Amino acid sequence: DGFKLQEGRYRLDIRKKFFTMRVVKHWHRLPSEVVEAPSLDTFKARLDVALGNLV
């Protein structure tokens, strides 16, 4: 739960199209075993599995 991102507030409408603003909701939808992966390689492997289950 320590890997939660905060959704920022923005004054300009264009800011909501920034990558950093769009990615937060998708990050929070990832399973905890993906987010809490101990290494980058493990994260990538688990992310591939998680995204493969969506298709």
C-alpha positions in Angstrom: 0.0 0.0 0.0 3.0 2.2 0.2 3.2 2.4 -3.5 0.0 4.4 -4.0 0.2 7.5 -6.2 -1.7 10.6 -5.4 -4.0 12.0 -8.0 -3.1 15.6 -8.3 -5.3 18.6 -8.8 -4.9 20.8 -11.8 -6.0 24.3 -12.7 -5.5 24.0 -16.4 -7.6 21.6 -18.4 -4.6 20.6 -20.6 -2.8 19.2 -17.5 -5.2 16.3 -17.2 -3.8 15.0 -20.5 -0.3 14.7 -19.1 1.1 11.2 -18.8 1.6 11.6 -15.0 -2.1 12.4 -14.6 -3.4 9.7 -16.8 -1.4 6.8 -15.4 -2.4 7.0 -11.7 -5.8 5.3 -12.1 -4.2 2.5 -14.1 -1.4 2.0 -11.5 -4.0 1.6 -8.7 -5.8 -1.1 -10.7 -2.7 -3.3 -10.9 -2.6 -6.3 -8.6 -0.5 -5.9 -5.5 1.9 -8.7 -6.5 2.8 -6.6 -9.6 3.3 -3.3 -7.8 5.3 -4.9 -4.9 7.6 -6.8 -7.1 11.1 -7.0 -5.6 13.0 -6.1 -8.9 12.4 -4.5 -12.2 12.7 -7.8 -14.1 10.1 -9.4 -11.8 7.8 -6.4 -12.2 8.0 -6.7 -16.0 7.2 -10.4 -15.9 4.3 -10.0 -13.5 3.0 -7.0 -15.5 3.0 -9.1 -18.7 1.0 -11.7 -17.0 -1.5 -9.2 -15.5 -2.0 -7.4 -18.8 -2.2 -10.8 -20.7 -5.1 -11.7 -18.4 -7.0 -8.6 -19.5 -7.1 -9.6 -23.2 
